[in-house]
Amino acid sequence: MNCTECHKEEAEWDFKDVQLCQMCFEAWTSELWWASLGGVYETPEYVRLLEG
């Protein structure tokens, strides 16, 4: 089955309504995507990670 995002690659990740190839899965789970869920960049834990 093909990826539901790019429709080019063979899907390696199969969720209920979405099948993703590795490249689209990595983009989907990137930090920008997680940040869109609730501002993960602003959490104290994330700031500590950035500051080392």
MIDO-44863 format. One line per 2 residues: their letters; for each residue x, y, z of C-alpha. Coordinates in steps of 0.1 Angstrom, whole numbers. Example, Ala and Ser with C-alpha at 12.3 -4.5 7.8 and 13.67 -1.06 7.14 Angstrom:
BEGIN
AS) 123 -45 78 | 137 -11 71
This chain:
BEGIN
MN) 0 0 0 | 12 35 -8
CT) 19 64 16 | -13 85 21
EC) 9 117 22 | 32 115 -8
HK) 14 87 -27 | 49 76 -40
EE) 66 54 -15 | 56 21 0
AE) 40 27 34 | 60 14 63
WD) 39 29 91 | 2 18 93
FK) -21 38 115 | -59 35 116
DV) -66 60 88 | -31 70 77
QL) -3 50 61 | 31 67 59
CQ) 64 60 43 | 95 65 64
MC) 102 100 51 | 67 112 57
FE) 66 96 91 | 97 114 101
AW) 83 147 89 | 50 140 107
TS) 68 134 140 | 93 162 137
EL) 97 188 164 | 77 213 144
WW) 48 190 144 | 50 183 181
AS) 54 221 188 | 21 226 169
LG) 4 205 195 | 10 228 223
GV) 42 249 223 | 67 222 233
YE) 94 247 226 | 83 269 256
TP) 83 242 282 | 109 244 309
EY) 121 208 302 | 127 217 265
VR) 145 249 274 | 168 230 297
LL) 176 205 269 | 185 234 246
EG) 207 251 272 | 225 219 282
